[in-house]
């Protein structure tokens, strides 16, 4: 009897594991799309998307959940995001709707950032530093993901040994960020008058990413996340 109970519990555990996002088997639609991609059959890839318009947003949502599931490998994460972006791109081209693709790009971008924080301003101004490189890190914004209020100012300070140029990331968020050339020791300030999410990067070092979420008046619920060093966790 004891062995039977253990067997039942083990079977239930396996079922639970296999049904978590990280271990879900691809749907028939995604399998067909991937097979066409392996064969480099663009006509069939388009046909899969064009013939399943109503299903595509849900299929992409599953791929994104798999990509961000706890314990997912970096390889699987990148693979799922790649397929999701490819599907969303064809969806945009076929139906003229960019929102699905925008959502995929935002979801991926957010995975590359630290959890959001509400830093403490100094003299009413927030600071984002570009620190000097270390043995383990270089070309980064610190903090790289902050939440502020409409009308507040962020001071970008280059303490790095390299020149940087800040620019908004097109397509996925609010625009309007484009600094002058920031040599070592240079400071650039920007006052955020419009609420929204500002995704930005260094125009020279494209893997150098940041985000500023500007809230309207009273603090709105912030994106989920904990606290990296140097800030107050978003609530």
GROMACS elastic network, one bead per residue, 0.5 to 0.9 nm:
[ bonds ]
;  ai    aj funct       b0    kb
    1     4     6  0.50322   500
    1     5     6  0.63202   500
    1     6     6  0.87060   500
    2     5     6  0.51709   500
    2     6     6  0.62749   500
    2     7     6  0.86018   500
    3     6     6  0.51055   500
    3     7     6  0.61246   500
    3     8     6  0.86869   500
    4     7     6  0.50164   500
    4     8     6  0.62526   500
    4     9     6  0.86753   500
    5     8     6  0.50983   500
    5     9     6  0.61767   500
    5    10     6  0.85398   500
    6     9     6  0.50955   500
    6    10     6  0.60431   500
    6    11     6  0.85370   500
    7    10     6  0.51051   500
    7    11     6  0.61591   500
    7    12     6  0.86574   500
    8    11     6  0.50962   500
    8    12     6  0.62222   500
    8    13     6  0.86524   500
    9    12     6  0.50962   500
    9    13     6  0.61859   500
    9    14     6  0.86900   500
   10    13     6  0.50651   500
   10    14     6  0.62629   500
   10    15     6  0.86778   500
   11    14     6  0.51603   500
   11    15     6  0.62576   500
   11    16     6  0.87148   500
   12    15     6  0.50564   500
   12    16     6  0.62180   500
   12    17     6  0.86607   500
   13    16     6  0.51172   500
   13    17     6  0.61979   500
   13    18     6  0.86245   500
   14    17     6  0.51027   500
   14    18     6  0.61025   500
   14    19     6  0.85667   500
   15    18     6  0.52143   500
   15    19     6  0.61968   500
   15    20     6  0.88834   500
   16    19     6  0.52314   500
   16    20     6  0.64916   500
   17    20     6  0.54777   500
   17    21     6  0.88626   500
   17    22     6  0.86384   500
   17    23     6  0.69827   500
   18    21     6  0.81601   500
   18    22     6  0.81626   500
   18    23     6  0.51689   500
   18    24     6  0.62116   500
   18    25     6  0.84141   500
   19    22     6  0.81897   500
   19    23     6  0.63491   500
   19    24     6  0.57037   500
   19    25     6  0.86262   500
   20    23     6  0.56526   500
   20    24     6  0.62631   500
   20    66     6  0.84401   500
   20    69     6  0.81240   500
   21    24     6  0.52525   500
   21    25     6  0.88249   500
   21    62     6  0.76119   500
   21    63     6  0.85436   500
   21    65     6  0.61901   500
   21    67     6  0.82691   500
   21    68     6  0.85730   500
   21    69     6  0.59990   500
   21    70     6  0.86679   500
   22    25     6  0.89669   500
   22    65     6  0.79231   500
   22    67     6  0.72913   500
   22    68     6  0.81005   500
   22    69     6  0.54601   500
   22    70     6  0.73348   500
   22    71     6  0.74149   500
   22    72     6  0.58549   500
   22    73     6  0.89444   500
   22    76     6  0.86135   500
   23    66     6  0.77553   500
   23    72     6  0.88210   500
   24    27     6  0.87719   500
   24    66     6  0.75969   500
   26    29     6  0.79269   500
   26    30     6  0.58609   500
   26    31     6  0.60015   500
   26    63     6  0.86568   500
   27    30     6  0.52824   500
   27    31     6  0.61514   500
   27    32     6  0.86100   500
   27    59     6  0.80010   500
   28    31     6  0.50226   500
   28    32     6  0.61044   500
   28    33     6  0.85585   500
   29    32     6  0.52117   500
   29    33     6  0.62299   500
   29    34     6  0.86781   500
   29    48     6  0.70695   500
   29    49     6  0.86054   500
   29    52     6  0.83182   500
   29    55     6  0.88822   500
   29    56     6  0.88701   500
   29    59     6  0.81433   500
   30    34     6  0.60382   500
   30    35     6  0.84846   500
   30    48     6  0.87368   500
   30    59     6  0.75365   500
   30    83     6  0.86427   500
   31    34     6  0.51310   500
   31    35     6  0.60893   500
   31    36     6  0.85853   500
   32    35     6  0.51513   500
   32    36     6  0.62469   500
   32    37     6  0.86130   500
   32    44     6  0.86635   500
   32    45     6  0.80785   500
   32    48     6  0.72656   500
   33    36     6  0.51659   500
   33    37     6  0.61916   500
   33    38     6  0.87474   500
   33    44     6  0.76590   500
   33    45     6  0.55161   500
   33    46     6  0.86574   500
   33    48     6  0.63126   500
   33    49     6  0.81129   500
   33    83     6  0.87026   500
   33    87     6  0.82847   500
   34    38     6  0.61611   500
   34    39     6  0.86044   500
   34    45     6  0.81739   500
   34    83     6  0.77360   500
   35    38     6  0.51145   500
   35    39     6  0.63250   500
   35    40     6  0.85074   500
   35    41     6  0.85779   500
   35    45     6  0.87224   500
   36    39     6  0.50837   500
   36    40     6  0.59797   500
   36    41     6  0.50424   500
   36    42     6  0.70942   500
   36    43     6  0.84772   500
   36    44     6  0.59634   500
   36    45     6  0.56333   500
   36    48     6  0.89262   500
   37    41     6  0.60574   500
   37    42     6  0.71645   500
   37    44     6  0.85210   500
   37    45     6  0.66998   500
   38    41     6  0.76941   500
   39    42     6  0.85955   500
   40    43     6  0.88876   500
   40    44     6  0.89068   500
   40    45     6  0.85007   500
   41    44     6  0.54929   500
   41    45     6  0.63330   500
   41    46     6  0.88360   500
   42    46     6  0.61715   500
   42    47     6  0.84987   500
   43    46     6  0.52863   500
   43    47     6  0.61784   500
   43    48     6  0.87912   500
   44    48     6  0.61441   500
   44    49     6  0.87129   500
   45    48     6  0.52895   500
   45    49     6  0.66106   500
   45    50     6  0.86931   500
   45    87     6  0.83428   500
   45    90     6  0.82890   500
   46    49     6  0.52549   500
   46    50     6  0.59010   500
   46    51     6  0.83774   500
   46    87     6  0.86911   500
   46    90     6  0.65436   500
   46    91     6  0.83202   500
   46    94     6  0.80287   500
   47    50     6  0.50235   500
   47    51     6  0.58190   500
   47    52     6  0.84368   500
   48    51     6  0.54798   500
   48    52     6  0.64037   500
   48    53     6  0.88988   500
   49    52     6  0.53322   500
   49    53     6  0.61843   500
   49    55     6  0.87757   500
   49    56     6  0.69588   500
   49    87     6  0.71076   500
   49    88     6  0.89614   500
   49    90     6  0.70845   500
   49    91     6  0.64187   500
   49    94     6  0.82231   500
   50    53     6  0.57960   500
   50    90     6  0.85197   500
   50    91     6  0.74337   500
   50    94     6  0.67703   500
   50    95     6  0.83298   500
   51    54     6  0.87981   500
   52    55     6  0.54527   500
   52    56     6  0.63264   500
   53    56     6  0.55397   500
   53    57     6  0.80598   500
   53    91     6  0.77526   500
   53    95     6  0.84514   500
   54    57     6  0.71203   500
   54    58     6  0.82512   500
   55    58     6  0.57227   500
   55    59     6  0.62766   500
   55    60     6  0.88348   500
   56    59     6  0.50115   500
   56    60     6  0.60994   500
   56    61     6  0.85479   500
   56    87     6  0.79245   500
   56    88     6  0.80802   500
   56    91     6  0.78510   500
   57    60     6  0.51917   500
   57    61     6  0.61906   500
   57    62     6  0.88050   500
   57    88     6  0.82715   500
   57   100     6  0.68809   500
   58    62     6  0.63523   500
   58    63     6  0.87848   500
   59    62     6  0.52196   500
   59    63     6  0.64419   500
   59    64     6  0.88100   500
   59    84     6  0.83750   500
   60    63     6  0.50523   500
   60    64     6  0.62431   500
   60    65     6  0.86436   500
   60    83     6  0.85509   500
   60    84     6  0.54269   500
   60    85     6  0.83569   500
   60    87     6  0.75175   500
   60    88     6  0.74432   500
   60   100     6  0.81820   500
   60   104     6  0.81380   500
   61    64     6  0.51200   500
   61    65     6  0.61979   500
   61    66     6  0.86405   500
   61    84     6  0.83068   500
   61   104     6  0.87030   500
   62    65     6  0.50488   500
   62    66     6  0.61751   500
   62    67     6  0.85751   500
   63    66     6  0.50862   500
   63    67     6  0.61406   500
   63    68     6  0.87663   500
   63    80     6  0.55951   500
   63    81     6  0.70418   500
   63    83     6  0.78627   500
   63    84     6  0.61364   500
   64    68     6  0.62903   500
   64    69     6  0.84940   500
   64    77     6  0.85687   500
   64    80     6  0.67740   500
   64    81     6  0.64583   500
   64    84     6  0.70184   500
   64   104     6  0.74412   500
   64   107     6  0.76959   500
   64   108     6  0.85124   500
   65    68     6  0.52838   500
   65    69     6  0.58667   500
   66    69     6  0.51687   500
   66    70     6  0.87863   500
   66    72     6  0.75660   500
   66    76     6  0.82998   500
   66    77     6  0.74069   500
   66    80     6  0.70236   500
   66    81     6  0.89776   500
   67    70     6  0.89140   500
   67    72     6  0.67872   500
   67    73     6  0.86194   500
   67    74     6  0.86705   500
   67    76     6  0.66019   500
   67    78     6  0.71649   500
   67    79     6  0.78658   500
   67    80     6  0.54154   500
   67    81     6  0.62981   500
   67   108     6  0.89186   500
   68    71     6  0.85369   500
   68    72     6  0.69095   500
   68    77     6  0.66793   500
   68   107     6  0.89725   500
   68   108     6  0.88954   500
   68   111     6  0.79369   500
   69    72     6  0.56921   500
   69    77     6  0.85552   500
   72    75     6  0.82537   500
   72    76     6  0.64212   500
   72    77     6  0.63592   500
   73    76     6  0.52439   500
   73    77     6  0.60819   500
   73    78     6  0.86280   500
   74    78     6  0.61322   500
   74    79     6  0.84444   500
   75    78     6  0.53302   500
   75    79     6  0.60725   500
   75    80     6  0.86537   500
   76    80     6  0.60192   500
   76    81     6  0.84491   500
   77    80     6  0.54074   500
   77    81     6  0.62238   500
   77    82     6  0.85320   500
   78    81     6  0.51660   500
   78    82     6  0.59685   500
   78    83     6  0.86791   500
   78   108     6  0.89720   500
   79    82     6  0.50699   500
   79    83     6  0.63086   500
   79    84     6  0.85627   500
   80    83     6  0.52590   500
   80    84     6  0.60286   500
   80    85     6  0.85104   500
   81    84     6  0.50030   500
   81    85     6  0.60080   500
   81    86     6  0.84841   500
   81   104     6  0.74254   500
   81   105     6  0.86197   500
   81   107     6  0.89325   500
   81   108     6  0.69903   500
   82    85     6  0.52164   500
   82    86     6  0.61440   500
   82    87     6  0.86405   500
   83    86     6  0.50309   500
   83    87     6  0.60926   500
   83    88     6  0.84691   500
   84    87     6  0.52276   500
   84    88     6  0.60594   500
   84    89     6  0.85115   500
   84   101     6  0.83217   500
   84   104     6  0.68941   500
   85    88     6  0.50103   500
   85    89     6  0.59526   500
   85    90     6  0.86361   500
   85   100     6  0.87422   500
   85   101     6  0.62485   500
   85   104     6  0.61061   500
   85   105     6  0.72951   500
   86    89     6  0.51133   500
   86    90     6  0.63948   500
   86    91     6  0.85706   500
   86   101     6  0.85934   500
   87    90     6  0.53278   500
   87    91     6  0.61114   500
   87    92     6  0.86815   500
   87   101     6  0.83613   500
   88    92     6  0.61129   500
   88    93     6  0.86129   500
   88    98     6  0.79894   500
   88    99     6  0.87127   500
   88   100     6  0.57527   500
   88   102     6  0.85381   500
   88   104     6  0.75957   500
   89    92     6  0.51161   500
   89    93     6  0.62717   500
   89    94     6  0.86236   500
   89    98     6  0.78951   500
   89   100     6  0.82640   500
   89   101     6  0.59319   500
   90    94     6  0.59971   500
   90    95     6  0.84445   500
   91    94     6  0.51728   500
   91    95     6  0.59159   500
   91    96     6  0.75543   500
   91    97     6  0.71388   500
   91    98     6  0.80474   500
   91   100     6  0.79081   500
   91   101     6  0.80901   500
   92    95     6  0.54343   500
   92    98     6  0.50581   500
   92    99     6  0.79510   500
   92   100     6  0.75180   500
   92   101     6  0.70124   500
   93    96     6  0.56062   500
   93    97     6  0.75995   500
   93    98     6  0.82790   500
   94    97     6  0.81616   500
   95    98     6  0.86575   500
   97   100     6  0.71305   500
   97   101     6  0.83073   500
   98   101     6  0.54597   500
   98   102     6  0.61317   500
   98   103     6  0.87053   500
   99   103     6  0.61176   500
   99   104     6  0.87061   500
  100   103     6  0.51534   500
  100   104     6  0.64214   500
  100   105     6  0.88487   500
  101   104     6  0.51170   500
  101   105     6  0.62917   500
  101   106     6  0.86240   500
  102   105     6  0.52323   500
  102   106     6  0.61453   500
  102   107     6  0.85871   500
  102   171     6  0.69684   500
  102   172     6  0.55640   500
  102   173     6  0.88337   500
  103   106     6  0.51412   500
  103   107     6  0.60728   500
  103   108     6  0.86101   500
  103   172     6  0.78211   500
  104   107     6  0.51709   500
  104   108     6  0.62357   500
  104   109     6  0.85695   500
  105   108     6  0.52075   500
  105   109     6  0.60313   500
  105   110     6  0.85790   500
  105   172     6  0.69387   500
  106   109     6  0.50499   500
  106   110     6  0.60971   500
  106   111     6  0.87417   500
  106   172     6  0.62064   500
  106   173     6  0.82828   500
  106   199     6  0.88541   500
  107   110     6  0.53055   500
  107   111     6  0.66119   500
  108   111     6  0.52633   500
  108   112     6  0.69162   500
  109   112     6  0.53825   500
  109   113     6  0.70208   500
  109   199     6  0.85342   500
  109   209     6  0.84010   500
  110   113     6  0.53550   500
  110   114     6  0.80661   500
  110   115     6  0.85112   500
  110   211     6  0.85166   500
  111   114     6  0.78423   500
  111   115     6  0.88648   500
  112   209     6  0.78686   500
  113   116     6  0.82172   500
  113   144     6  0.64984   500
  113   145     6  0.65059   500
  113   209     6  0.73455   500
  113   210     6  0.70093   500
  113   211     6  0.79416   500
  114   117     6  0.86951   500
  114   143     6  0.79290   500
  114   144     6  0.65186   500
  114   145     6  0.61743   500
  114   225     6  0.82916   500
  114   226     6  0.85558   500
  114   227     6  0.81097   500
  114   228     6  0.64541   500
  115   144     6  0.87365   500
  115   145     6  0.66415   500
  115   146     6  0.85760   500
  115   223     6  0.82211   500
  115   224     6  0.74641   500
  115   226     6  0.54768   500
  115   227     6  0.60932   500
  115   228     6  0.64541   500
  115   233     6  0.79731   500
  115   234     6  0.82067   500
  116   143     6  0.87780   500
  116   144     6  0.81422   500
  116   146     6  0.52899   500
  116   147     6  0.67676   500
  116   211     6  0.86781   500
  116   212     6  0.88176   500
  116   213     6  0.87286   500
  116   222     6  0.78447   500
  116   223     6  0.69122   500
  116   224     6  0.76935   500
  116   225     6  0.61447   500
  116   226     6  0.71332   500
  116   227     6  0.70165   500
  116   228     6  0.79518   500
  116   231     6  0.86934   500
  116   232     6  0.86968   500
  116   233     6  0.67138   500
  116   234     6  0.58581   500
  117   143     6  0.81590   500
  117   145     6  0.65087   500
  117   147     6  0.61203   500
  117   222     6  0.89781   500
  117   225     6  0.83313   500
  117   226     6  0.77957   500
  117   227     6  0.61959   500
  117   228     6  0.74441   500
  117   230     6  0.83986   500
  117   231     6  0.53825   500
  117   232     6  0.51944   500
  117   235     6  0.86219   500
  118   145     6  0.88390   500
  118   146     6  0.57000   500
  118   147     6  0.51194   500
  118   148     6  0.66837   500
  118   231     6  0.59560   500
  118   232     6  0.50220   500
  118   233     6  0.62010   500
  118   234     6  0.58205   500
  118   235     6  0.86623   500
  119   126     6  0.71143   500
  119   127     6  0.84920   500
  119   143     6  0.85177   500
  119   146     6  0.68102   500
  119   147     6  0.75336   500
  119   148     6  0.80635   500
  119   230     6  0.72914   500
  119   232     6  0.57025   500
  119   233     6  0.84425   500
  120   124     6  0.86752   500
  120   125     6  0.86372   500
  120   126     6  0.69518   500
  120   127     6  0.89757   500
  120   231     6  0.71323   500
  120   232     6  0.76782   500
  121   124     6  0.51567   500
  121   127     6  0.72898   500
  121   154     6  0.88220   500
  122   125     6  0.52796   500
  122   126     6  0.62837   500
  122   127     6  0.78924   500
  123   126     6  0.83318   500
  124   152     6  0.73912   500
  124   153     6  0.74668   500
  125   152     6  0.69388   500
  125   153     6  0.52525   500
  125   154     6  0.57219   500
  125   155     6  0.66315   500
  126   148     6  0.83962   500
  126   152     6  0.80091   500
  126   153     6  0.62829   500
  126   155     6  0.59071   500
  126   156     6  0.85220   500
  127   142     6  0.85796   500
  127   143     6  0.84198   500
  127   153     6  0.86977   500
  127   154     6  0.56305   500
  127   156     6  0.59003   500
  127   157     6  0.71462   500
  128   141     6  0.63971   500
  128   142     6  0.55208   500
  128   143     6  0.59283   500
  128   144     6  0.74713   500
  128   146     6  0.89934   500
  128   154     6  0.70153   500
  128   155     6  0.61640   500
  128   157     6  0.63175   500
  128   158     6  0.87704   500
  129   140     6  0.83317   500
  129   141     6  0.57424   500
  129   142     6  0.50946   500
  129   143     6  0.71550   500
  129   144     6  0.88907   500
  129   155     6  0.82548   500
  129   156     6  0.58108   500
  129   158     6  0.60640   500
  129   159     6  0.68461   500
  129   160     6  0.86766   500
  130   133     6  0.89576   500
  130   138     6  0.88579   500
  130   139     6  0.70792   500
  130   140     6  0.59014   500
  130   142     6  0.62892   500
  130   143     6  0.89838   500
  130   156     6  0.75203   500
  130   157     6  0.61050   500
  130   159     6  0.55202   500
  130   160     6  0.56915   500
  130   164     6  0.85885   500
  131   134     6  0.88158   500
  131   138     6  0.77195   500
  131   139     6  0.77064   500
  131   140     6  0.71169   500
  131   141     6  0.73077   500
  131   142     6  0.72218   500
  131   157     6  0.83852   500
  131   158     6  0.67588   500
  131   161     6  0.85048   500
  132   137     6  0.88820   500
  132   138     6  0.69941   500
  132   139     6  0.80702   500
  132   158     6  0.84233   500
  132   159     6  0.56552   500
  132   161     6  0.61321   500
  132   162     6  0.84934   500
  133   136     6  0.78936   500
  133   137     6  0.58348   500
  133   139     6  0.68833   500
  133   140     6  0.86265   500
  133   160     6  0.66695   500
  133   161     6  0.76218   500
  134   137     6  0.52153   500
  134   138     6  0.61983   500
  135   138     6  0.79773   500
  137   140     6  0.76473   500
  138   160     6  0.85124   500
  138   208     6  0.89170   500
  139   160     6  0.78095   500
  139   162     6  0.82527   500
  139   164     6  0.87886   500
  139   202     6  0.86575   500
  139   205     6  0.70485   500
  139   207     6  0.79953   500
  139   208     6  0.58118   500
  140   143     6  0.86588   500
  140   144     6  0.75633   500
  140   202     6  0.88533   500
  140   207     6  0.83573   500
  140   208     6  0.52101   500
  140   209     6  0.69495   500
  140   210     6  0.82781   500
  141   145     6  0.86232   500
  141   156     6  0.88746   500
  141   201     6  0.89843   500
  141   208     6  0.70236   500
  141   209     6  0.69466   500
  141   210     6  0.63710   500
  142   145     6  0.81767   500
  142   210     6  0.85919   500
  142   230     6  0.82316   500
  143   146     6  0.68310   500
  143   210     6  0.80679   500
  143   228     6  0.81057   500
  143   229     6  0.81001   500
  143   230     6  0.69773   500
  143   231     6  0.77903   500
  144   209     6  0.69208   500
  144   211     6  0.60957   500
  144   212     6  0.80093   500
  145   210     6  0.58250   500
  145   212     6  0.58631   500
  145   213     6  0.78480   500
  146   210     6  0.85731   500
  146   211     6  0.65504   500
  146   212     6  0.50775   500
  146   213     6  0.62977   500
  146   214     6  0.86884   500
  146   231     6  0.84503   500
  146   234     6  0.85982   500
  147   211     6  0.85789   500
  147   212     6  0.57962   500
  147   214     6  0.59893   500
  147   215     6  0.73033   500
  147   222     6  0.79326   500
  147   234     6  0.76429   500
  148   151     6  0.88160   500
  148   152     6  0.68080   500
  148   153     6  0.85823   500
  148   154     6  0.88483   500
  148   192     6  0.87938   500
  148   212     6  0.72758   500
  148   213     6  0.62657   500
  148   214     6  0.50710   500
  148   215     6  0.62136   500
  148   219     6  0.87336   500
  149   152     6  0.57800   500
  149   153     6  0.89251   500
  149   192     6  0.80135   500
  149   193     6  0.88247   500
  149   195     6  0.76993   500
  149   213     6  0.81280   500
  149   214     6  0.51286   500
  149   216     6  0.60925   500
  149   217     6  0.64225   500
  149   218     6  0.80754   500
  149   219     6  0.76777   500
  150   153     6  0.87882   500
  150   191     6  0.85105   500
  150   192     6  0.58796   500
  150   193     6  0.53663   500
  150   194     6  0.61565   500
  150   195     6  0.57695   500
  150   196     6  0.89318   500
  150   214     6  0.56207   500
  150   215     6  0.56820   500
  150   216     6  0.52403   500
  150   217     6  0.66234   500
  151   191     6  0.61675   500
  151   192     6  0.52441   500
  151   194     6  0.76019   500
  151   195     6  0.88232   500
  151   214     6  0.86746   500
  151   216     6  0.87750   500
  152   190     6  0.85431   500
  152   191     6  0.56448   500
  152   192     6  0.57615   500
  152   193     6  0.74480   500
  152   214     6  0.85611   500
  153   189     6  0.68017   500
  153   190     6  0.55736   500
  153   192     6  0.61177   500
  153   193     6  0.89440   500
  154   188     6  0.84681   500
  154   189     6  0.56899   500
  154   190     6  0.55497   500
  154   191     6  0.64426   500
  154   192     6  0.78911   500
  155   187     6  0.67643   500
  155   188     6  0.58575   500
  155   190     6  0.66558   500
  155   191     6  0.88324   500
  156   186     6  0.84247   500
  156   187     6  0.56260   500
  156   188     6  0.51748   500
  156   189     6  0.60114   500
  156   190     6  0.82621   500
  157   160     6  0.88085   500
  157   182     6  0.84767   500
  157   184     6  0.87007   500
  157   185     6  0.69269   500
  157   186     6  0.61983   500
  157   188     6  0.66852   500
  157   189     6  0.86568   500
  158   161     6  0.82394   500
  158   162     6  0.83659   500
  158   163     6  0.78738   500
  158   164     6  0.76007   500
  158   182     6  0.66734   500
  158   183     6  0.69820   500
  158   184     6  0.55050   500
  158   185     6  0.52763   500
  158   186     6  0.55514   500
  158   187     6  0.63673   500
  158   188     6  0.86285   500
  159   162     6  0.85694   500
  159   183     6  0.88529   500
  159   184     6  0.57844   500
  159   185     6  0.54917   500
  159   186     6  0.78548   500
  160   163     6  0.74900   500
  160   164     6  0.86492   500
  160   183     6  0.83872   500
  160   184     6  0.57768   500
  160   185     6  0.76674   500
  161   183     6  0.80718   500
  161   184     6  0.56739   500
  161   185     6  0.87236   500
  162   182     6  0.86476   500
  162   183     6  0.67599   500
  162   184     6  0.62964   500
  163   181     6  0.68452   500
  163   182     6  0.54294   500
  163   184     6  0.61355   500
  163   204     6  0.80632   500
  164   179     6  0.87949   500
  164   180     6  0.87192   500
  164   181     6  0.62672   500
  164   182     6  0.51243   500
  164   183     6  0.66513   500
  164   184     6  0.84626   500
  164   202     6  0.59607   500
  164   203     6  0.71321   500
  164   204     6  0.62457   500
  164   205     6  0.74818   500
  165   178     6  0.72333   500
  165   179     6  0.57078   500
  165   180     6  0.63076   500
  165   181     6  0.52778   500
  165   182     6  0.59078   500
  165   183     6  0.88211   500
  165   201     6  0.81140   500
  165   202     6  0.52119   500
  165   203     6  0.52808   500
  165   204     6  0.64199   500
  165   205     6  0.85577   500
  166   177     6  0.67283   500
  166   178     6  0.53293   500
  166   179     6  0.51253   500
  166   180     6  0.77744   500
  166   181     6  0.83379   500
  166   182     6  0.83918   500
  166   200     6  0.67078   500
  166   201     6  0.57667   500
  166   203     6  0.60205   500
  166   204     6  0.85743   500
  167   170     6  0.88187   500
  167   175     6  0.84627   500
  167   176     6  0.79477   500
  167   177     6  0.50794   500
  167   179     6  0.66221   500
  167   199     6  0.86001   500
  167   200     6  0.54445   500
  167   201     6  0.56401   500
  167   202     6  0.62280   500
  167   203     6  0.60874   500
  168   173     6  0.78968   500
  168   174     6  0.74626   500
  168   175     6  0.54165   500
  168   176     6  0.64768   500
  168   178     6  0.65193   500
  168   198     6  0.68897   500
  168   199     6  0.58465   500
  168   201     6  0.65233   500
  168   202     6  0.88228   500
  169   172     6  0.66964   500
  169   173     6  0.69912   500
  169   174     6  0.83186   500
  169   175     6  0.73775   500
  169   177     6  0.87438   500
  169   198     6  0.79594   500
  169   199     6  0.54985   500
  169   201     6  0.65366   500
  170   173     6  0.69154   500
  170   174     6  0.81255   500
  170   175     6  0.70082   500
  170   199     6  0.83571   500
  170   200     6  0.86216   500
  171   174     6  0.82138   500
  171   175     6  0.85563   500
  172   175     6  0.89931   500
  172   197     6  0.86890   500
  172   198     6  0.85459   500
  172   199     6  0.73175   500
  173   196     6  0.74377   500
  173   197     6  0.55401   500
  173   198     6  0.53884   500
  173   199     6  0.58151   500
  173   200     6  0.87709   500
  174   177     6  0.86560   500
  174   194     6  0.84973   500
  174   195     6  0.85705   500
  174   196     6  0.62986   500
  174   197     6  0.59014   500
  174   198     6  0.50024   500
  174   199     6  0.72124   500
  175   178     6  0.87570   500
  175   198     6  0.67660   500
  175   199     6  0.81825   500
  175   200     6  0.87456   500
  176   198     6  0.86267   500
  177   190     6  0.78374   500
  177   198     6  0.81582   500
  177   200     6  0.73640   500
  178   200     6  0.89339   500
  178   203     6  0.89802   500
  179   182     6  0.74646   500
  179   188     6  0.67623   500
  179   189     6  0.85561   500
  179   190     6  0.88262   500
  180   188     6  0.77207   500
  181   186     6  0.85917   500
  182   185     6  0.77823   500
  182   186     6  0.53330   500
  182   187     6  0.70218   500
  182   188     6  0.75252   500
  183   186     6  0.54968   500
  183   187     6  0.87367   500
  184   187     6  0.89363   500
  192   195     6  0.75117   500
  192   214     6  0.71496   500
  193   214     6  0.84720   500
  194   214     6  0.72228   500
  194   215     6  0.85265   500
  194   216     6  0.77842   500
  195   198     6  0.89527   500
  195   213     6  0.75053   500
  195   215     6  0.52702   500
  195   216     6  0.53299   500
  195   217     6  0.89903   500
  196   212     6  0.83220   500
  196   213     6  0.58417   500
  196   214     6  0.51652   500
  196   215     6  0.66646   500
  196   216     6  0.81543   500
  197   211     6  0.70018   500
  197   212     6  0.59354   500
  197   214     6  0.62324   500
  197   215     6  0.87028   500
  198   210     6  0.83194   500
  198   211     6  0.55136   500
  198   212     6  0.50591   500
  198   213     6  0.61073   500
  198   214     6  0.77292   500
  199   209     6  0.76754   500
  199   210     6  0.59987   500
  199   212     6  0.66066   500
  199   213     6  0.85006   500
  200   208     6  0.85822   500
  200   209     6  0.60018   500
  200   210     6  0.52416   500
  200   211     6  0.59906   500
  200   212     6  0.82282   500
  201   204     6  0.86220   500
  201   205     6  0.76984   500
  201   206     6  0.62858   500
  201   207     6  0.73034   500
  201   208     6  0.54296   500
  201   210     6  0.59674   500
  201   211     6  0.85182   500
  202   205     6  0.51252   500
  202   206     6  0.56063   500
  202   207     6  0.75539   500
  202   208     6  0.55249   500
  202   209     6  0.68738   500
  202   210     6  0.87899   500
  203   206     6  0.59388   500
  203   208     6  0.85927   500
  204   208     6  0.87033   500
  205   208     6  0.56540   500
  205   209     6  0.89056   500
  206   209     6  0.74428   500
  213   222     6  0.87955   500
  215   218     6  0.74115   500
  215   219     6  0.63931   500
  215   220     6  0.66712   500
  216   219     6  0.75876   500
  216   220     6  0.80713   500
  217   220     6  0.82018   500
  219   222     6  0.80261   500
  219   235     6  0.87376   500
  220   235     6  0.85579   500
  221   224     6  0.87301   500
  221   234     6  0.82321   500
  221   235     6  0.63521   500
  222   225     6  0.85066   500
  222   234     6  0.57524   500
  222   235     6  0.57466   500
  223   234     6  0.72414   500
  223   235     6  0.81226   500
  224   234     6  0.74500   500
  224   235     6  0.80198   500
  225   233     6  0.74095   500
  225   234     6  0.69417   500
  225   235     6  0.87196   500
  226   232     6  0.88966   500
  226   233     6  0.55851   500
  226   234     6  0.71016   500
  227   230     6  0.81242   500
  227   231     6  0.66468   500
  227   232     6  0.63895   500
  227   234     6  0.74824   500
  228   231     6  0.66873   500
  228   232     6  0.83441   500
  228   233     6  0.77123   500
  229   232     6  0.86245   500
  231   234     6  0.89205   500
  232   235     6  0.88882   500
